[in-house]
Amino acid sequence: IKKSEVNKIDFALCRQPTETIDSYYKRQVSKPDIICNGGFFAMSTGNTVFHYVDDSCVISTDKSLLDGIGITKEGELVIGKYNSLFRDFVSAYPVLLKDGNVVTTNIGKELDYNARRTMLGYNNDSIFLVFVDSYGYNFNKCRQMLQELGVTNAVNLDGGGSSRVLGNGELSTSYLISNRPVDNVVCFYLKKQSVNKPIVPETIVNTIYRVQ
């Protein structure tokens, strides 16, 4: 998605403790053009985990996981360590790429196997929402794919059965059969050419890179 086409990005809590992405979308008066699952949560309780901030309110804190991705108060998507300049923030688990370089870390090592993934990143011109479906990728394969796509900064978000994306309210992750309730979501609101005609990528589905 070209940065110039984005009006707003929002990291938002679902109805607590959890809610399906489809339900969240239907409840919104101003509906996001693209919506997907966000950060990790405790499956047993639905509680937000790691470090999560929504509209400058700290929902969950973890001082050992302050590296992640967030929205600044100016509306810019930035990967870095949490600070008070972020309006919204979610811990990366883990950070995959930073400034074009592979990030080597032990964070998330227990999840480093072939799995469905949800990844969020960017370069100078574009924002990338990347999903891996089917049999999945490990982190090294994810990093390689992201670099091939031209992504310079990227994080791993919640994945597995939580991975789901809607484009204009329609399901885009066709290989997924689950509709797991999640704790939080990432929403993209795109600029409008006119009242009734939003600017969207060539097709929403072309912004989702499916790997079988």
C-alpha positions, 0 to 999 in steps of 0.5 A: 500500500503506497504511503500516499494512499493511507489516511490513517492506521489504527491499532485497536482493541476488540470487544474484550476479552476477544472478538472475531475480526468480522464482528469488529468490522461490522460494528464500526461506523467508519469501516476500515478498508483493510483490517487484520489481526494484530498483537499476541494475546493469552488464548486462555483468557483473551488478555493482551500480552507483551507491550500494547498501547491504544490511543496513548493508553497503556493496556499491557506492559512488558519491559522486556519486550519494548521493541515493536511497531507503532503509530506516532502521534503524527500518524507515522508507522515506525519500528523501534523501542516504545516511547511516549511519542507513540499513540499506538504500539504493539510489541514485535515477536520478533522484529524481523528486519530493521533498516534493511538488515536481518535482526538476529534475536532469541525473542520468539525462538519457540515459534520459529517453525513453519507456521502461518504468519502475519507481518507488518512492515514498510520501506520509504514509499510503501507499507506492507501487510504480508500473510503466509498461509498454507503450510507456513514459513519459519522466520528465516524464510519470512525475512528472505521473502520480505527482503525480496519484496523490498521491505526494509523494516518488518515485525512478526505479529500474532499468526497461526489460526489468528491470521485473517484479513478483510479487504473492503469487508471481504475475506482475503486469506482464502486458505484459512478456515478459522475465524478465531476471536482475537484481542486486537486488530490493525486497521487501514483507512485509505484516502478518498478520491471522492465521497464514494470512491476510495483510493485502493491498491490495484486489488486488495488481494494483490497486497496480500502475498500468499505463500503455499 
